[in-house]
């Protein structure tokens, strides 16, 4: 059994991650800002416990799937999506029990368009920065501060497809939140070497028997340039 701290626990991806990990027998502590959301978290699984304040003692894995959500203006976005995340990363690094910190970020959070993108990907990148530029800037600072970073494209609420591409990907497709959660769990369980930016899109490769994740980990494929 692994003790997992999930930050942003009421978010859609975080709830899927928490539920699946709990079903696998792990113990989940789900951090939420709003105590009124506790009943939602408790309904996921008996191994999922809601928490309003932070504790790192005896935690093995930390998953950050929180964000300001564009609410409260640029200052709040920077406070939540950059400053707070870096503090949690540093706290996890100092906690003897923590061996993995996984961030769910965004594929457009980069300082320049990726070299393998085509014109349509670049336009998606520019559109992302125009819409959520403060968030992208905050995430870049954090992603460069972090070991393992899962960076999906635009998210959808469709049911899990099991079809993804990982690593150096295009930016124009969507990916389901459930697929993001599934890949995040596979990465947590894979003993992935730190320092990887793993971009993720809905694709034509079936995520079965951890082959796609295993290839990324084995070959140390990173989208960071």
SESE-648766 format. One record per residue (C-alpha): residue in one letter; residue number from 0; z, x negated, y. Coordinates in steps of 0.02 Angstrom, whole numbers, plus 50000, padded with zeros to 5 digits. Example, Ala and Ser with C-alpha at 12.3 -4.5 7.8 and 13.67 -1.06 7.14 Angstrom:
<nodes>
<'A', 0, <50390, 49385, 49775>>
<'S', 1, <50357, 49316, 49947>>
</nodes>
This chain:
<nodes>
<'X', 0, <50000, 50000, 50000>>
<'X', 1, <49956, 49941, 50175>>
<'X', 2, <50046, 49996, 50334>>
<'X', 3, <49915, 50045, 50463>>
<'X', 4, <49940, 50077, 50649>>
<'X', 5, <49803, 50189, 50721>>
<'X', 6, <49794, 50195, 50911>>
<'X', 7, <49713, 50347, 50989>>
<'X', 8, <49763, 50444, 50836>>
<'X', 9, <49707, 50616, 50898>>
<'X', 10, <49526, 50559, 50921>>
<'X', 11, <49396, 50621, 50797>>
<'X', 12, <49357, 50451, 50720>>
<'X', 13, <49541, 50405, 50714>>
<'X', 14, <49584, 50566, 50622>>
<'X', 15, <49453, 50532, 50488>>
<'X', 16, <49510, 50352, 50468>>
<'X', 17, <49692, 50407, 50454>>
<'X', 18, <49656, 50543, 50327>>
<'X', 19, <49549, 50434, 50212>>
<'X', 20, <49668, 50285, 50217>>
<'X', 21, <49815, 50400, 50181>>
<'X', 22, <49722, 50474, 50033>>
<'X', 23, <49701, 50297, 49968>>
<'X', 24, <49890, 50280, 49967>>
<'X', 25, <49915, 50183, 50129>>
<'X', 26, <50049, 50227, 50256>>
<'X', 27, <49980, 50276, 50426>>
<'X', 28, <50070, 50275, 50593>>
<'X', 29, <49962, 50368, 50718>>
<'X', 30, <49995, 50332, 50902>>
<'X', 31, <49960, 50477, 51021>>
<'X', 32, <49991, 50501, 51207>>
<'X', 33, <50027, 50687, 51200>>
<'X', 34, <50176, 50741, 51091>>
<'X', 35, <50100, 50916, 51078>>
<'X', 36, <49965, 50842, 50964>>
<'X', 37, <50093, 50792, 50832>>
<'X', 38, <50062, 50944, 50723>>
<'X', 39, <49876, 50901, 50710>>
<'X', 40, <49917, 50725, 50653>>
<'X', 41, <50048, 50784, 50528>>
<'X', 42, <49922, 50905, 50451>>
<'X', 43, <49805, 50763, 50402>>
<'X', 44, <49911, 50697, 50257>>
<'X', 45, <50093, 50674, 50210>>
<'X', 46, <50069, 50485, 50232>>
<'X', 47, <50019, 50504, 50415>>
<'X', 48, <50160, 50499, 50542>>
<'X', 49, <50134, 50534, 50728>>
<'X', 50, <50210, 50412, 50853>>
<'X', 51, <50214, 50422, 51043>>
<'X', 52, <50278, 50244, 51075>>
<'X', 53, <50218, 50079, 51001>>
<'X', 54, <50298, 49989, 50855>>
<'X', 55, <50223, 49836, 50768>>
<'X', 56, <50361, 49799, 50644>>
<'X', 57, <50295, 49793, 50464>>
<'X', 58, <50119, 49843, 50520>>
<'X', 59, <49977, 49757, 50424>>
<'X', 60, <49819, 49831, 50499>>
<'X', 61, <49791, 49892, 50678>>
<'X', 62, <49646, 50007, 50721>>
<'X', 63, <49604, 50043, 50904>>
<'X', 64, <49502, 50203, 50923>>
<'X', 65, <49574, 50258, 51090>>
<'X', 66, <49496, 50273, 51262>>
<'X', 67, <49514, 50352, 51432>>
<'X', 68, <49366, 50464, 51393>>
<'X', 69, <49300, 50451, 51570>>
<'X', 70, <49451, 50545, 51637>>
<'X', 71, <49548, 50487, 51788>>
<'X', 72, <49417, 50376, 51870>>
<'X', 73, <49378, 50190, 51859>>
<'X', 74, <49557, 50131, 51881>>
<'X', 75, <49618, 50231, 51731>>
<'X', 76, <49470, 50174, 51627>>
<'X', 77, <49510, 49992, 51664>>
<'X', 78, <49695, 50021, 51631>>
<'X', 79, <49665, 50104, 51461>>
<'X', 80, <49504, 50026, 51397>>
<'X', 81, <49537, 49847, 51453>>
<'X', 82, <49714, 49804, 51506>>
<'X', 83, <49805, 49911, 51378>>
<'X', 84, <49692, 49857, 51235>>
<'X', 85, <49717, 49672, 51274>>
<'X', 86, <49905, 49697, 51275>>
<'X', 87, <49899, 49781, 51104>>
<'X', 88, <49788, 49641, 51036>>
<'X', 89, <49908, 49509, 51100>>
<'X', 90, <50057, 49605, 51030>>
<'X', 91, <49971, 49617, 50861>>
<'X', 92, <49933, 49430, 50864>>
<'X', 93, <50117, 49394, 50890>>
<'X', 94, <50175, 49512, 50751>>
<'X', 95, <50198, 49412, 50589>>
<'X', 96, <50150, 49558, 50478>>
<'X', 97, <49983, 49600, 50563>>
<'X', 98, <49831, 49519, 50483>>
<'X', 99, <49687, 49631, 50543>>
<'X', 100, <49644, 49712, 50710>>
<'X', 101, <49487, 49820, 50713>>
<'X', 102, <49415, 49893, 50872>>
<'X', 103, <49294, 50040, 50881>>
<'X', 104, <49189, 49996, 51034>>
<'X', 105, <49010, 50030, 51090>>
<'X', 106, <48844, 49944, 51055>>
<'X', 107, <48795, 49946, 51240>>
<'X', 108, <48952, 49851, 51290>>
<'X', 109, <48865, 49684, 51315>>
<'X', 110, <48824, 49579, 51468>>
<'X', 111, <48635, 49588, 51442>>
<'X', 112, <48515, 49681, 51327>>
<'X', 113, <48510, 49609, 51151>>
<'X', 114, <48365, 49490, 51117>>
<'X', 115, <48305, 49593, 50967>>
<'X', 116, <48294, 49758, 51062>>
<'X', 117, <48130, 49839, 51114>>
<'X', 118, <48095, 49929, 51278>>
<'X', 119, <48170, 50094, 51218>>
<'X', 120, <48332, 50007, 51169>>
<'X', 121, <48340, 49923, 51339>>
<'X', 122, <48319, 50091, 51424>>
<'X', 123, <48461, 50161, 51318>>
<'X', 124, <48567, 50012, 51369>>
<'X', 125, <48530, 50040, 51554>>
<'X', 126, <48567, 50226, 51536>>
<'X', 127, <48733, 50187, 51454>>
<'X', 128, <48784, 50071, 51594>>
<'X', 129, <48730, 50197, 51725>>
<'X', 130, <48834, 50334, 51642>>
<'X', 131, <48989, 50236, 51587>>
<'X', 132, <48974, 50065, 51670>>
<'X', 133, <49160, 50044, 51703>>
<'X', 134, <49197, 50080, 51520>>
<'X', 135, <49062, 49957, 51462>>
<'X', 136, <49131, 49819, 51574>>
<'X', 137, <49308, 49851, 51510>>
<'X', 138, <49249, 49848, 51330>>
<'X', 139, <49154, 49684, 51353>>
<'X', 140, <49311, 49598, 51414>>
<'X', 141, <49407, 49667, 51264>>
<'X', 142, <49270, 49633, 51136>>
<'X', 143, <49263, 49451, 51191>>
<'X', 144, <49453, 49446, 51166>>
<'X', 145, <49446, 49516, 50991>>
<'X', 146, <49413, 49466, 50811>>
<'X', 147, <49330, 49616, 50726>>
<'X', 148, <49231, 49738, 50829>>
<'X', 149, <49135, 49888, 50762>>
<'X', 150, <49010, 49944, 50894>>
<'X', 151, <48922, 50109, 50857>>
<'X', 152, <48784, 50188, 50960>>
<'X', 153, <48793, 50365, 51029>>
<'X', 154, <48908, 50469, 50919>>
<'X', 155, <48875, 50639, 50840>>
<'X', 156, <48987, 50767, 50755>>
<'X', 157, <48866, 50792, 50610>>
<'X', 158, <48935, 50778, 50434>>
<'X', 159, <48942, 50607, 50354>>
<'X', 160, <48767, 50547, 50306>>
<'X', 161, <48807, 50386, 50214>>
<'X', 162, <48652, 50310, 50294>>
<'X', 163, <48683, 50168, 50415>>
<'X', 164, <48621, 49999, 50473>>
<'X', 165, <48745, 49866, 50525>>
<'X', 166, <48737, 49701, 50618>>
<'X', 167, <48594, 49672, 50740>>
<'X', 168, <48535, 49850, 50767>>
<'X', 169, <48431, 49954, 50885>>
<'X', 170, <48518, 50059, 51017>>
<'X', 171, <48417, 50220, 51015>>
<'X', 172, <48483, 50314, 50863>>
<'X', 173, <48642, 50414, 50841>>
<'X', 174, <48775, 50390, 50708>>
<'X', 175, <48904, 50514, 50645>>
<'X', 176, <49088, 50490, 50683>>
<'X', 177, <49127, 50509, 50498>>
<'X', 178, <49008, 50367, 50454>>
<'X', 179, <49092, 50258, 50585>>
<'X', 180, <49261, 50296, 50508>>
<'X', 181, <49195, 50258, 50333>>
<'X', 182, <49124, 50089, 50385>>
<'X', 183, <49284, 50047, 50481>>
<'X', 184, <49385, 50075, 50323>>
<'X', 185, <49266, 49968, 50220>>
<'X', 186, <49284, 49828, 50348>>
<'X', 187, <49474, 49841, 50344>>
<'X', 188, <49471, 49827, 50154>>
<'X', 189, <49346, 49684, 50149>>
<'X', 190, <49452, 49542, 50221>>
<'X', 191, <49316, 49516, 50351>>
<'X', 192, <49316, 49349, 50441>>
<'X', 193, <49355, 49370, 50626>>
<'X', 194, <49236, 49341, 50769>>
<'X', 195, <49105, 49471, 50719>>
<'X', 196, <49025, 49602, 50830>>
<'X', 197, <48955, 49730, 50709>>
<'X', 198, <48835, 49850, 50792>>
<'X', 199, <48807, 50012, 50697>>
<'X', 200, <48673, 50148, 50696>>
<'X', 201, <48622, 50289, 50583>>
<'X', 202, <48492, 50211, 50470>>
<'X', 203, <48402, 50210, 50305>>
<'X', 204, <48525, 50107, 50204>>
<'X', 205, <48650, 50199, 50095>>
<'X', 206, <48830, 50140, 50116>>
<'X', 207, <48877, 50131, 49932>>
<'X', 208, <48983, 50006, 49837>>
<'X', 209, <49015, 49919, 50002>>
<'X', 210, <48847, 49829, 49989>>
<'X', 211, <48802, 49843, 50173>>
<'X', 212, <48974, 49790, 50232>>
<'X', 213, <48985, 49653, 50101>>
<'X', 214, <48819, 49582, 50162>>
<'X', 215, <48880, 49579, 50342>>
<'X', 216, <49042, 49493, 50293>>
<'X', 217, <48961, 49372, 50171>>
<'X', 218, <48825, 49318, 50292>>
<'X', 219, <48936, 49328, 50447>>
<'X', 220, <48805, 49432, 50538>>
<'X', 221, <48856, 49460, 50719>>
<'X', 222, <48777, 49552, 50864>>
<'X', 223, <48864, 49439, 50989>>
<'X', 224, <48749, 49322, 51086>>
</nodes>
